[in-house]
Amino acid sequence: MVIKEDLVKKIDILRDELKWWMNVLLIVMTSLVGGAFSISQNSLVINFMLIILIFLLLVILFYSSVKINKLQKELKRLLRQLKKEK
């Protein structure tokens, strides 16, 4: 019974972390699309700082995608383990 409760707590923590990383991914994608739209409308001047910012956003996008994938695999593993405990 104690193992089952621990699994449920771990699953809740993983879900919260997964939700947080999905929000990060949404924010980064939104900012990249907004930046691309601004550049296409000639309202944003391309300079060195903008290129660094875009590169940083792409790194965050890649890292958050990898992190989400890892968290989903861990969540599936814990759910299978919880199912076996029942």
Buried (B, 14 or more C-beta within 10 A) or exposed (E): EEEEEEBEEBBEEBEEBBEBBBEBBEEBEEBBEEBEEEBEEEEBEEEEEBEEBBEEBEEBBEBBEEBBEEBEEBBEEBEEBBEEEE
